[in-house]
């Protein structure tokens, strides 16, 4: 009696992945009338996630694991600036303020801008530096089916979210010290625009770093001058003549002035917003091009 013919069963995947991380039923599979795949037990799993979402997810998980440490660092430097400059020597600095405004009213938007800048730029710069040159985990994103644009956008949004959270923490702390201040919607829009600009700036710097020496040079020749010469602690009008024009090459200068104008209730300055938006486009484009150059 001849042996029965061996039957080969072709394995059929219940799902296939389409671009954009969207799960859909594979060809030939049966779905219920509601469109839910039967193989999921009635649970709908079809969803859409943008390509840059895993970067944000990774950054938020890492940030949540060290939440209290980050919260303390977000508060320390702004608190020192407010106590030493605002409540310490603020009355003596009243004479150098343009228009006779209170130095504390001048200082608060500058401290918020510093929080957005320091945390937005530094966080993404350090993360990209270590993932590229130390942990070598940056290459996992490069090998994944994610475009350079999405990769650059993901890290930019991660830096913007960290900077924005730091700015909100500082703003809450300012409410406790200066209850008379009343932010408005224009101030919130200015914070969002500045956060995205600083996130793009951090991505560009993180892609350009090649060693620990480069990181020290960036801190000394970029972060320190930008921090003290961008109109955050001292008015731009009181700087030496040649610096009054030079500091407008720093992205923190229009950000601090825009935050100060909106917090004072002077409306949304379109010219300052255009300058800040221009820097955002420049930084993002240069970071994108730098990322594409790494492919070569």
C-alpha positions in Angstrom: 0.0 0.0 0.0 1.6 3.3 -1.1 2.4 5.8 1.6 0.0 8.8 1.7 1.3 11.9 0.0 3.0 14.4 2.3 1.0 17.5 2.5 2.8 20.8 3.0 1.0 23.5 4.9 1.9 27.0 3.9 2.2 29.2 6.9 0.3 32.4 6.5 1.0 35.5 8.5 -2.1 37.0 10.1 -0.7 40.5 9.7 1.7 42.4 7.6 3.3 45.8 8.4 2.8 48.7 6.2 4.9 51.9 6.1 4.3 54.0 9.2 4.0 51.1 11.6 0.4 50.4 10.6 -0.7 46.8 11.2 -3.2 45.4 8.7 -4.6 42.0 7.9 -2.6 40.0 5.4 -4.1 39.0 2.1 -6.5 36.0 2.4 -7.2 36.4 6.2 -10.7 36.6 7.4 -12.0 39.5 9.4 -15.2 40.0 11.3 -17.9 42.3 10.0 -16.7 45.1 12.2 -13.3 45.0 10.5 -11.5 43.5 13.5 -9.1 40.7 12.6 -10.4 37.4 13.9 -7.0 36.2 14.9 -6.7 38.9 17.6 -9.6 37.5 19.6 -11.8 40.5 18.9 -9.2 43.0 20.0 -8.5 45.7 17.4 -4.7 46.3 17.0 -4.7 48.4 13.9 -3.0 51.7 14.7 -0.8 54.3 13.3 2.4 55.5 14.9 4.7 58.1 13.3 8.2 56.9 12.5 9.7 59.3 15.1 7.5 57.9 17.9 10.0 55.3 19.2 12.6 58.0 19.8 10.2 60.0 21.9 9.2 56.9 23.8 12.8 56.0 24.6 13.6 59.5 25.8 10.5 59.7 28.0 11.2 56.3 29.5 14.8 57.3 30.3 13.5 60.7 31.7 10.9 59.0 33.8 13.5 56.7 35.4 15.4 59.8 36.7 12.4 62.1 37.2 13.3 63.4 40.7 16.9 64.0 39.7 15.9 66.0 36.6 13.3 67.9 38.6 16.0 69.0 41.1 18.3 70.1 38.3 15.5 72.0 36.5 15.0 74.0 39.7 18.5 74.6 41.0 20.0 77.1 38.5 16.9 79.2 38.0 16.4 79.4 41.7 19.9 80.6 42.2 19.5 83.3 39.5 16.2 84.5 41.0 17.5 84.7 44.6 20.9 86.2 43.8 20.0 88.5 41.0 16.3 89.1 41.3 16.0 89.5 45.1 19.7 90.1 45.9 21.1 92.8 43.7 17.9 93.6 41.8 17.4 97.0 43.4 20.9 98.1 42.6 20.4 97.0 39.0 17.2 99.1 38.7 19.2 102.0 37.3 20.4 100.1 34.2 17.0 98.9 33.2 15.5 100.4 30.0 12.3 102.3 30.5 12.5 102.1 34.3 11.0 98.6 34.5 11.5 96.4 37.5 14.6 94.2 37.2 12.6 91.2 38.5 10.1 91.6 35.7 13.0 91.7 33.3 14.7 88.7 34.9 11.9 86.2 35.0 11.4 85.8 31.2 15.2 85.6 30.9 15.4 82.8 33.5 12.6 80.9 31.7 14.4 81.3 28.4 17.6 80.0 30.1 15.7 76.9 31.3 14.4 76.2 27.8 17.8 76.7 26.3 20.0 74.8 28.8 17.7 71.8 29.2 16.5 71.6 25.6 20.0 71.9 24.0 22.0 70.0 26.6 19.7 67.1 27.1 19.6 66.1 23.4 23.2 67.0 22.8 24.5 64.7 25.5 22.1 61.9 24.6 23.1 61.9 21.0 26.8 62.2 21.9 26.7 59.1 24.1 24.4 57.0 21.9 26.6 57.8 18.8 30.1 57.4 20.3 29.8 55.5 23.6 26.8 53.2 23.6 26.7 52.7 19.8 22.9 52.5 20.0 22.3 55.3 17.6 23.1 53.0 14.7 20.1 50.9 15.6 17.9 53.8 14.5 20.1 54.3 11.4 19.5 50.6 10.4 15.8 50.8 11.0 13.4 51.8 8.2 13.2 55.3 9.4 14.1 58.3 7.3 16.8 60.8 8.3 14.1 63.5 8.4 12.0 61.4 11.0 15.2 60.7 13.0 16.1 64.3 13.1 12.5 65.3 14.0 12.3 62.7 16.7 15.4 64.0 18.6 14.3 67.6 18.0 10.9 66.9 19.6 12.6 65.0 22.5 14.8 68.0 23.3 11.9 70.4 22.9 9.8 68.4 25.3 12.5 68.3 27.9 13.2 72.0 27.6 9.5 72.9 27.7 9.0 70.8 30.9 11.9 72.6 32.5 10.4 75.9 31.5 7.1 75.0 33.1 8.8 73.9 36.3 10.6 77.3 36.5 7.3 79.1 35.7 5.6 77.3 38.6 8.4 78.2 40.9 8.2 81.9 39.8 4.5 81.9 40.7 5.4 81.0 44.3 8.0 83.8 44.4 6.3 86.5 42.3 2.5 85.9 42.4 1.8 89.1 40.5 3.1 87.7 37.2 0.4 86.6 34.8 1.5 84.6 31.7 -0.9 84.6 28.7 -1.5 82.6 25.5 1.2 84.5 23.5 3.7 83.6 26.2 2.8 79.9 25.8 3.2 80.1 22.0 6.6 81.8 22.5 7.7 79.0 24.8 6.7 76.3 22.3 8.6 78.1 19.4 11.7 78.6 21.5 11.7 75.0 22.7 11.5 73.6 19.2 14.4 76.0 18.1 16.6 74.9 21.0 15.8 71.2 20.3 16.9 71.6 16.7 20.1 73.4 17.9 20.9 70.5 20.2 20.5 67.9 17.5 22.9 69.9 15.3 25.5 70.1 18.0 25.1 66.5 19.0 25.7 65.3 15.4 28.9 67.5 15.2 30.5 66.3 18.4 33.3 63.7 17.8 35.0 63.4 21.2 34.8 64.5 24.9 37.2 67.4 24.0 34.6 68.7 21.5 32.0 68.6 24.2 34.1 70.8 26.5 34.8 73.2 23.7 31.1 73.6 22.9 30.4 74.3 26.6 33.0 77.0 26.9 32.7 78.7 23.5 29.0 78.4 22.9 26.9 77.7 26.0 28.7 80.1 28.4 28.7 83.2 26.1 25.1 82.5 24.9 24.0 82.2 28.5 25.3 85.6 29.8 25.3 87.8 26.6 21.8 87.0 25.2 19.8 89.6 27.2 18.7 87.1 29.8 20.4 88.7 32.8 21.5 92.1 31.5 19.7 94.2 28.9 21.2 94.0 25.4 21.2 97.8 25.4 23.7 97.9 28.2 26.3 95.7 26.4 29.3 97.2 24.6 28.4 98.6 21.2 29.8 95.9 19.0 28.2 93.2 21.2 24.7 94.7 20.8 24.6 93.6 17.2 26.7 90.4 17.6 24.4 88.8 20.2 21.5 88.7 17.7 23.4 85.8 16.1 22.6 83.8 19.3 19.2 82.0 19.1 18.6 82.7 22.8 18.5 86.5 22.2 15.3 86.7 20.2 13.8 83.9 22.4 14.4 85.9 25.6 13.1 89.2 24.0 10.0 87.4 22.6 9.2 85.9 26.0 9.7 89.2 27.7 7.5 91.1 25.3 4.6 88.5 25.6 4.9 88.3 29.4 4.7 92.1 29.6 1.5 92.1 27.6 2.9 93.9 24.6 1.5 91.4 22.1 3.2 88.8 19.9 6.2 90.4 18.2 6.1 89.0 14.7 9.6 90.2 13.8 11.2 88.4 16.8 9.1 85.3 16.1 10.3 85.3 12.5 13.9 85.5 13.6 13.4 82.6 16.0 11.6 80.6 13.4 14.4 81.3 10.9 17.0 80.0 13.3 14.8 76.9 13.8 14.7 76.2 10.1 18.4 76.7 9.7 19.3 74.4 12.6 16.9 71.7 11.6 18.1 71.8 7.9 21.8 71.7 8.9 21.1 68.8 11.3 19.2 66.9 8.6 22.1 67.5 6.1 24.7 66.4 8.7 22.7 63.2 9.3 22.6 62.5 5.6 26.4 63.1 5.4 26.9 60.3 7.9 25.4 57.9 5.3 28.3 58.7 3.0 
